[in-house]
Amino acid sequence: MARREHWRGILEWNSQSLNMTSSSNLACKMYDAALTQFIGFYDDSNLGGLDKTVEKMLHEDPDFVMGRCLEVGLLLNSTVRNPEFDQESREKLNLLNQTVKAKSKLYPREKRHVEAVRLFASGDPVGATLEWEKILIEHPTDIHALRMALDSYFWRGVQREMRDSVARVLPFWQSGALPLKEYLYGMHAFGLCETNLFEKAEAQARKGLKRNINDAWAAHAIAHVYEMQGKAVEGFKFLDDNEKNWSVCNHFSGHMYWHEALFKIEMNAYDEASQIMENILLTRAKNIGGPLAIVDLNSLLYRLHLTGSENLVRPGHWNAAYEVCKPYLRSHGTSFNDAHFLMAALGSDNVDVAEEILESYKDIDPLISGPKDVVTNLLKAMIAYKREQYSEAVELLIPVRSQFRKIGGSEAQRDLFSQLLIVSAIKSKSEYHRKLAEHLLNERDGLRSNSFLDGRLVNRLNQI
C-alpha cells in the first residue's frame, strides 16, 4: 500500500479552512494519520495501527476536541457500541464533554462535530447527520464529517442521500492536491451503485482505483456493480485479479472475501464458498472479531444453510459463530446486526436466546434501528423458519419485504432476507405460497439475470 509520508500539522489544517483548537502540532498530525487509516480501512504499521495512532494523538493533547470527536465516532461507528449498554462508549463520551467544558473557545465547525457526536450517541442519527451536513455546507472538504454522514446513511438504509452527499461536495475537491481526495470517487461510486446507476458507479470507482490502487471501498463498489447485475464470473475475476491490492486493507479485506463467496454461490461453487467461510471468515471472526467480521460470517453461513446442501454447514460452524457473537448479543448497536446475531443463536440451537433478542425490542431501541414492525417481523420470521413454520415466516415477511432497506446494510447484504422469503415460500405447504415463490424468483431473475442460484431454487420449487 502506498503510504502517506507527510501528515498535516496545525498550519496546514488552518490553510485548508479546517481550523482546530489544539496547541499540539503532533496531535493534529496524528489526527490526520488516524483519519487516513479510518477512511482507507487499514492499519499503518509504521504508527502501530489505528488504535495506537488515536492513543498517541490524545496523549499529545488530551484536550483535543476534534481528536475526542474522532475517538467517540470510531466507537459508535463500530455499530455495536450503544452508550446505553456500553461502558467504554459512555466513558469516552464523558471525556469529550469534559474537554468541551474546559475550552473557553471553539471554532463553529468543532462545535457542530461535538453536537453531531452527542446526537448520535443519544440515539438520534438523523439529527447527527444533519449536523454533519451543515458542516459540509461550510467546509465541503471536511472528510471526517463526510465519512460519518455516509456511515449514518448506510446504516439507516437511505441510499439516495448517501449518494448525493458525496455529489454535493465532490466539485469542491477538484482544485489542488487535497489529501485523501482520491477516496471521494469510491465513496460516490458506492452510492451510485446502491441507487442502480451501475455504469456511472463503475466509472467513478475505476477513477478512484486509478488514483489509489489500494482503495478497497472503490474495489468494493465494483464488486457490488457485478453482484447486483448477476455478473458473478466477472465479479469473482475482478476481485481475484486485484486481491493483492485490496487485501492490504486489513479492516475490510474479510468483507471482500465474503463477496468472493457470494459470487461462488451464484456460480454454483458451493464447496468453494464454504471453504472461504471456514478458512477465512470463521478464522477472522475468531481471531479479530468485531461486528463486520461476525456479520460476514453469519450471513454466509445462513446463505449456505438456506440454499446449499445440508453438509455444507455443520453444528460446529454455528457453535463457533455463536461464541464470537456472545459479547454482542445485547449490545443493540443496530437492528441489522441484531438480525445477524440472531442467526447464530438459531443456528446453534440457542432458540431461547433468539427469543430474548426479539423480546428486548419491546423495551429497547438499538442505536440505529429500522421501523419496529420491519425489524420484529424479520426476527420473528427467522425464528419461525427455524421451527419449520414456513407459512408463518412468509406471512410475516410479505408485509415488510419492500422496507428491508430501512434496517440498513447494502442491497447485496439484504438480499439474504429476500432469499429467506423465497425459500420459506418454496417450503410452505400452501399452494398460494409456492405460486408466490415462482413470482418472487421471476422478480429476482429480472434484477440478476442468469443467476444460477435462481435456477437452483426454481428446480427445488419444481421438485415439490
C-alpha positions as CSV (number, residue, x, y, z in Angstrom):
1,M,0.0,0.0,0.0
2,A,1.2,3.5,-0.9
3,R,1.7,5.2,2.4
4,R,1.4,8.9,3.0
5,E,4.7,10.3,4.2
6,H,3.5,13.7,5.4
7,W,0.8,14.5,7.9
8,R,-0.9,17.8,8.3
9,G,0.0,20.0,11.3
10,I,-1.8,23.0,12.7
11,L,-0.8,25.5,10.0
12,E,-1.8,23.1,7.2
13,W,-5.2,22.3,8.6
14,N,-5.7,26.1,9.0
15,S,-4.6,26.8,5.4
16,Q,-7.4,24.4,4.3
17,S,-10.0,26.3,6.3
18,L,-10.3,23.4,8.7
19,N,-9.1,25.2,11.9
20,M,-8.7,23.1,15.0
21,T,-8.3,24.1,18.7
22,S,-5.1,22.5,19.7
23,S,-1.7,23.6,20.8
24,S,0.0,20.4,19.7
25,N,1.2,20.1,16.2
26,L,1.9,16.4,16.6
27,A,-1.7,15.8,17.9
28,C,-3.0,17.4,14.7
29,K,-0.7,15.2,12.6
30,M,-1.8,12.1,14.4
31,Y,-5.4,13.1,13.8
32,D,-4.7,13.2,10.1
33,A,-3.0,9.8,10.3
34,A,-5.9,8.3,12.2
35,L,-8.4,9.8,9.8
36,T,-6.5,8.4,6.9
37,Q,-6.5,4.9,8.3
38,F,-10.2,5.2,9.1
39,I,-11.0,6.3,5.5
40,G,-8.7,3.7,4.0
41,F,-9.7,0.7,6.2
42,Y,-6.2,-0.2,7.1
43,D,-3.6,-0.1,9.9
44,D,-0.4,1.8,9.3
45,S,2.3,-0.4,10.7
46,N,4.7,2.5,11.0
47,L,2.3,4.1,13.5
48,G,1.2,0.9,15.3
49,G,-2.2,0.9,13.6
50,L,-5.3,3.0,14.0
51,D,-5.8,2.3,17.7
52,K,-2.3,3.3,18.6
53,T,-2.5,6.4,16.4
54,V,-5.6,7.6,18.3
55,E,-3.8,6.8,21.6
56,K,-0.8,8.8,20.6
57,M,-2.9,11.7,19.3
58,L,-4.7,12.0,22.7
59,H,-1.5,11.5,24.6
60,E,-0.1,14.5,22.9
61,D,-3.2,16.6,23.6
62,P,-5.8,15.1,25.9
63,D,-8.0,18.2,25.4
64,F,-8.0,17.9,21.6
65,V,-11.7,18.3,20.8
66,M,-11.6,17.0,17.2
67,G,-9.5,14.1,18.4
68,R,-12.1,13.3,21.0
69,C,-14.8,13.6,18.4
70,L,-13.0,11.1,16.2
71,E,-12.3,8.7,19.1
72,V,-16.0,8.6,20.1
73,G,-17.1,8.5,16.4
74,L,-14.9,5.5,15.8
75,L,-16.5,3.6,18.7
76,L,-20.1,4.5,17.7
77,N,-19.2,3.7,14.1
78,S,-18.4,0.2,15.0
79,T,-22.2,-0.4,15.2
80,V,-22.1,-2.3,18.4
81,R,-21.2,0.4,20.8
82,N,-24.5,1.7,22.1
83,P,-23.7,4.0,25.0
84,E,-26.8,2.9,26.8
85,F,-25.2,-0.6,27.2
86,D,-21.5,0.0,26.7
87,Q,-19.4,1.5,29.5
88,E,-16.4,2.4,27.3
89,S,-18.6,4.5,25.0
90,R,-20.1,6.3,27.9
91,E,-16.6,7.0,29.4
92,K,-15.3,8.3,26.1
93,L,-18.3,10.5,25.6
94,N,-17.9,11.9,29.1
95,L,-14.3,12.7,28.3
96,L,-15.4,14.6,25.2
97,N,-17.9,16.6,27.3
98,Q,-15.3,17.4,29.9
99,T,-12.9,18.5,27.2
100,V,-15.5,20.8,25.7
101,K,-16.3,22.4,29.1
102,A,-12.6,23.1,29.7
103,K,-12.4,25.0,26.4
104,S,-13.1,28.8,26.5
105,K,-13.4,28.9,22.8
106,L,-14.1,26.5,19.9
107,Y,-14.5,27.1,16.2
108,P,-18.1,26.7,14.9
109,R,-17.1,23.6,12.9
110,E,-15.8,22.0,16.1
111,K,-19.0,22.8,17.9
112,R,-21.0,21.1,15.2
113,H,-18.9,18.0,15.4
114,V,-19.4,17.8,19.1
115,E,-23.1,18.2,18.7
116,A,-23.3,15.6,16.0
117,V,-21.5,13.0,18.2
118,R,-23.8,13.8,21.1
119,L,-26.9,13.4,19.0
120,F,-25.6,10.2,17.5
121,A,-24.8,8.8,21.0
122,S,-28.2,9.7,22.3
123,G,-29.9,7.7,19.6
124,D,-30.7,10.4,17.1
125,P,-28.6,9.6,14.0
126,V,-30.9,11.7,11.8
127,G,-30.1,14.8,13.9
128,A,-26.4,13.9,13.9
129,T,-26.3,13.6,10.1
130,L,-28.0,17.0,9.7
131,E,-25.1,18.5,11.8
132,W,-22.5,16.7,9.7
133,E,-24.2,18.0,6.5
134,K,-24.3,21.6,7.9
135,I,-20.5,21.2,8.4
136,L,-20.1,20.2,4.8
137,I,-22.0,23.2,3.5
138,E,-19.4,25.5,5.1
139,H,-16.5,23.1,4.9
140,P,-17.0,20.7,1.9
141,T,-13.5,19.2,2.3
142,D,-14.1,18.0,5.8
143,I,-13.8,14.3,5.1
144,H,-14.3,13.5,8.8
145,A,-17.9,14.9,8.6
146,L,-18.4,13.3,5.2
147,R,-17.4,9.8,6.3
148,M,-19.5,10.0,9.4
149,A,-22.6,11.2,7.4
150,L,-22.1,8.4,4.8
151,D,-21.9,5.7,7.5
152,S,-25.1,7.0,9.1
153,Y,-26.9,7.0,5.8
154,F,-25.7,3.5,5.1
155,W,-26.8,2.1,8.5
156,R,-30.2,3.8,8.1
157,G,-30.8,2.4,4.6
158,V,-31.1,5.8,2.9
159,Q,-29.1,5.2,-0.3
160,R,-30.0,8.3,-2.3
161,E,-28.8,10.6,0.5
162,M,-25.6,8.6,0.7
163,R,-25.0,9.1,-3.0
164,D,-26.0,12.8,-3.1
165,S,-23.9,13.8,0.0
166,V,-20.8,13.0,-1.9
167,A,-22.1,14.5,-5.2
168,R,-22.6,17.8,-3.4
169,V,-19.1,18.2,-2.2
170,L,-17.1,16.4,-5.0
171,P,-16.6,19.6,-7.1
172,F,-15.0,21.4,-4.2
173,W,-12.3,18.8,-4.1
174,Q,-11.2,19.2,-7.7
175,S,-8.8,22.1,-7.3
176,G,-5.5,21.3,-5.8
177,A,-4.0,18.1,-4.4
178,L,-6.0,17.8,-1.2
179,P,-5.1,14.8,1.0
180,L,-7.5,11.9,0.7
181,K,-9.1,13.4,-2.4
182,E,-8.8,10.0,-4.2
183,Y,-11.2,8.3,-1.8
184,L,-14.1,10.5,-2.9
185,Y,-14.6,8.6,-6.1
186,G,-15.1,5.2,-4.4
187,M,-17.5,6.9,-1.9
188,H,-19.5,8.3,-4.7
189,A,-19.4,5.1,-6.7
190,F,-21.0,3.1,-3.9
191,G,-23.9,5.4,-3.5
192,L,-24.4,5.4,-7.3
193,C,-24.4,1.6,-7.3
194,E,-26.9,1.4,-4.4
195,T,-29.3,3.5,-6.5
196,N,-28.9,1.3,-9.5
197,L,-26.7,3.7,-11.6
198,F,-24.3,0.9,-12.4
199,E,-22.4,2.3,-15.4
200,K,-21.7,5.6,-13.6
201,A,-20.8,3.7,-10.4
202,E,-18.2,1.6,-12.1
203,A,-16.7,4.6,-13.9
204,Q,-16.3,6.5,-10.7
205,A,-14.9,3.5,-8.8
206,R,-12.3,3.0,-11.6
207,K,-11.3,6.7,-11.3
208,G,-10.7,6.1,-7.7
209,L,-8.6,2.9,-8.3
210,K,-6.6,4.7,-10.9
211,R,-5.6,7.3,-8.3
212,N,-5.2,4.8,-5.4
213,I,-5.0,1.1,-6.4
214,N,-5.4,0.1,-2.7
215,D,-8.8,1.8,-2.2
216,A,-10.8,-1.2,-1.0
217,W,-14.0,0.8,-0.9
218,A,-13.7,1.6,-4.6
219,A,-13.0,-2.0,-5.4
220,H,-15.9,-2.9,-3.2
221,A,-18.2,-0.7,-5.2
222,I,-17.2,-2.5,-8.4
223,A,-17.9,-5.9,-6.7
224,H,-21.4,-4.5,-5.9
225,V,-21.9,-3.4,-9.5
226,Y,-21.2,-7.0,-10.7
227,E,-23.2,-8.6,-7.8
228,M,-26.4,-6.6,-8.4
229,Q,-26.3,-7.3,-12.2
230,G,-25.8,-11.0,-11.7
231,K,-22.3,-11.0,-13.3
232,A,-20.8,-13.5,-10.9
233,V,-18.0,-14.8,-13.1
234,E,-16.8,-11.2,-14.0
235,G,-17.2,-10.2,-10.3
236,F,-15.1,-13.0,-9.0
237,K,-12.4,-12.5,-11.6
238,F,-12.2,-8.8,-10.8
239,L,-11.7,-9.5,-7.0
240,D,-9.3,-12.4,-7.6
241,D,-7.2,-10.4,-10.0
242,N,-6.9,-7.5,-7.6
243,E,-6.6,-9.4,-4.3
244,K,-3.1,-8.2,-3.7
245,N,-4.3,-4.6,-3.8
246,W,-7.4,-4.7,-1.6
247,S,-6.2,-7.4,0.8
248,V,-3.8,-4.9,2.5
249,C,-6.8,-3.1,3.9
250,N,-7.0,-5.4,6.9
251,H,-10.1,-3.8,8.3
252,F,-12.1,-4.6,5.2
253,S,-10.5,-7.5,3.4
254,G,-12.7,-10.0,5.2
255,H,-15.8,-8.4,3.6
256,M,-14.2,-8.6,0.2
257,Y,-13.7,-12.4,0.7
258,W,-17.4,-12.5,1.6
259,H,-18.2,-11.0,-1.8
260,E,-16.0,-13.7,-3.4
261,A,-18.1,-16.3,-1.6
262,L,-21.3,-14.8,-2.8
263,F,-20.0,-14.9,-6.4
264,K,-19.1,-18.6,-5.8
265,I,-22.6,-19.3,-4.7
266,E,-24.0,-17.7,-7.8
267,M,-21.6,-19.8,-9.8
268,N,-22.8,-23.0,-8.1
269,A,-19.4,-23.4,-6.5
270,Y,-20.8,-24.0,-3.0
271,D,-17.9,-26.0,-1.8
272,E,-15.5,-23.1,-2.6
273,A,-17.9,-20.7,-0.9
274,S,-17.9,-23.0,2.1
275,Q,-14.1,-23.0,2.1
276,I,-14.0,-19.2,2.2
277,M,-16.4,-19.4,5.2
278,E,-14.3,-21.9,7.0
279,N,-10.7,-20.9,6.2
280,I,-11.1,-17.1,6.1
281,L,-14.3,-15.7,7.6
282,L,-14.6,-18.1,10.6
283,T,-10.9,-17.6,11.3
284,R,-11.2,-13.8,11.1
285,A,-14.3,-13.8,13.4
286,K,-12.5,-15.9,16.0
287,N,-9.1,-14.1,15.9
288,I,-10.0,-10.5,15.0
289,G,-13.7,-10.2,16.0
290,G,-15.7,-7.1,15.5
291,P,-19.2,-6.7,14.1
292,L,-18.3,-6.7,10.4
293,A,-16.3,-10.0,10.6
294,I,-19.2,-11.5,12.6
295,V,-21.9,-10.3,10.2
296,D,-20.0,-11.6,7.2
297,L,-19.6,-15.0,8.8
298,N,-23.2,-15.3,9.9
299,S,-24.5,-14.0,6.7
300,L,-22.6,-16.5,4.6
301,L,-23.5,-19.4,7.0
302,Y,-27.1,-18.5,6.7
303,R,-27.0,-18.4,2.9
304,L,-25.2,-21.8,2.7
305,H,-27.9,-23.1,5.1
306,L,-30.8,-21.7,3.1
307,T,-29.8,-22.6,-0.4
308,G,-26.9,-25.1,-0.2
309,S,-26.8,-28.8,0.7
310,E,-27.1,-30.0,4.3
311,N,-23.4,-31.0,4.8
312,L,-22.0,-27.5,4.0
313,V,-22.8,-26.1,7.4
314,R,-22.1,-28.2,10.4
315,P,-23.2,-27.7,14.0
316,G,-19.6,-26.8,14.9
317,H,-19.7,-23.8,12.5
318,W,-22.8,-22.4,14.1
319,N,-21.4,-23.1,17.6
320,A,-18.3,-21.2,16.8
321,A,-20.3,-18.3,15.3
322,Y,-22.4,-18.1,18.4
323,E,-19.4,-18.0,20.6
324,V,-18.0,-14.9,18.8
325,C,-21.4,-13.3,18.9
326,K,-21.9,-13.7,22.7
327,P,-20.3,-10.4,23.7
328,Y,-22.6,-8.5,21.4
329,L,-25.9,-10.3,21.8
330,R,-27.3,-7.5,24.0
331,S,-25.3,-4.6,22.6
332,H,-28.1,-3.3,20.4
333,G,-25.9,-1.2,18.1
334,T,-28.0,-1.7,15.0
335,S,-31.1,-3.8,14.2
336,F,-29.2,-5.0,11.2
337,N,-26.5,-6.5,13.4
338,D,-29.1,-7.9,15.8
339,A,-30.7,-9.8,12.9
340,H,-27.3,-11.4,12.1
341,F,-26.5,-12.2,15.8
342,L,-30.0,-13.9,15.9
343,M,-28.9,-16.2,13.0
344,A,-26.1,-17.6,15.1
345,A,-28.3,-18.1,18.1
346,L,-30.8,-20.1,15.9
347,G,-28.1,-22.0,14.0
348,S,-26.5,-23.1,17.3
349,D,-30.0,-24.1,18.7
350,N,-30.0,-21.4,21.3
351,V,-33.6,-20.5,20.3
352,D,-34.2,-19.1,23.8
353,V,-31.5,-16.5,23.3
354,A,-33.1,-15.6,19.9
355,E,-36.4,-15.2,21.7
356,E,-34.7,-12.9,24.3
357,I,-33.3,-10.7,21.5
358,L,-36.8,-10.4,20.0
359,E,-38.4,-9.8,23.3
360,S,-36.0,-7.0,24.1
361,Y,-37.4,-5.0,21.2
362,K,-40.5,-4.3,23.3
363,D,-38.5,-2.0,25.6
364,I,-35.2,-1.2,23.8
365,D,-34.3,0.6,20.6
366,P,-30.9,-0.1,19.1
367,L,-28.7,2.9,18.4
368,I,-29.6,2.7,14.8
369,S,-32.9,0.9,14.1
370,G,-35.4,0.4,11.4
371,P,-39.1,0.6,12.0
372,K,-40.2,-1.7,14.8
373,D,-42.6,-3.7,12.6
374,V,-40.0,-4.3,10.0
375,V,-37.4,-5.5,12.5
376,T,-39.6,-7.6,14.7
377,N,-41.3,-9.2,11.7
378,L,-37.9,-10.2,10.3
379,L,-36.7,-11.6,13.6
380,K,-40.0,-13.5,14.1
381,A,-39.8,-14.9,10.6
382,M,-36.3,-16.3,11.2
383,I,-37.4,-17.9,14.4
384,A,-40.5,-19.3,12.6
385,Y,-38.2,-20.7,9.8
386,K,-36.1,-22.4,12.4
387,R,-39.2,-24.1,13.8
388,E,-40.2,-25.2,10.3
389,Q,-43.2,-22.9,10.4
390,Y,-42.6,-21.8,6.8
391,S,-46.1,-20.4,6.1
392,E,-45.9,-18.2,9.2
393,A,-42.4,-17.0,8.1
394,V,-43.9,-16.0,4.7
395,E,-46.8,-14.1,6.2
396,L,-44.5,-12.2,8.5
397,L,-42.1,-11.2,5.7
398,I,-44.6,-10.3,3.0
399,P,-45.9,-7.0,4.6
400,V,-42.4,-5.7,5.2
401,R,-40.4,-7.0,2.3
402,S,-40.3,-3.7,0.5
403,Q,-38.9,-2.0,3.6
404,F,-35.9,-4.2,4.3
405,R,-33.6,-1.4,3.3
406,K,-34.8,0.6,6.4
407,I,-32.8,-1.7,8.7
408,G,-29.5,-0.7,7.0
409,G,-26.8,-2.5,5.1
410,S,-26.4,-2.8,1.4
411,E,-28.6,-4.3,-1.3
412,A,-26.3,-7.3,-1.5
413,Q,-26.4,-7.9,2.2
414,R,-30.2,-7.5,2.4
415,D,-30.7,-9.9,-0.5
416,L,-30.4,-12.6,2.2
417,F,-33.8,-11.6,3.6
418,S,-35.3,-11.9,0.2
419,Q,-33.8,-15.4,-0.1
420,L,-35.3,-16.3,3.3
421,L,-38.8,-15.3,2.0
422,I,-38.3,-17.3,-1.3
423,V,-37.1,-20.4,0.4
424,S,-39.9,-20.2,3.1
425,A,-42.5,-19.9,0.3
426,I,-41.0,-22.9,-1.5
427,K,-41.1,-25.0,1.7
428,S,-44.6,-23.8,2.7
429,K,-47.4,-26.3,2.3
430,S,-49.6,-23.5,0.9
431,E,-50.2,-23.7,-2.9
432,Y,-50.5,-19.9,-2.9
433,H,-47.1,-19.5,-1.3
434,R,-45.5,-21.8,-3.9
435,K,-47.0,-19.7,-6.6
436,L,-45.7,-16.6,-4.8
437,A,-42.2,-18.2,-4.8
438,E,-42.4,-18.5,-8.6
439,H,-43.3,-14.9,-8.9
440,L,-40.5,-13.8,-6.5
441,L,-38.0,-15.8,-8.4
442,N,-39.1,-14.1,-11.6
443,E,-38.7,-10.8,-9.9
444,R,-35.2,-11.7,-8.7
445,D,-34.1,-13.0,-12.0
446,G,-35.2,-9.7,-13.6
447,L,-32.5,-8.0,-11.5
448,R,-29.8,-10.7,-11.6
449,S,-30.2,-12.3,-15.0
450,N,-28.7,-15.8,-15.5
451,S,-28.3,-16.3,-11.7
452,F,-27.5,-20.0,-11.1
453,L,-28.9,-19.5,-7.6
454,D,-32.3,-18.6,-9.0
455,G,-32.2,-21.7,-11.3
456,R,-31.3,-23.8,-8.3
457,L,-34.3,-22.5,-6.4
458,V,-36.6,-23.0,-9.4
459,N,-35.5,-26.6,-9.6
460,R,-36.2,-27.0,-5.9
461,L,-39.7,-25.5,-6.4
462,N,-40.4,-27.8,-9.3
463,Q,-39.4,-30.9,-7.3
464,I,-42.1,-30.3,-4.6
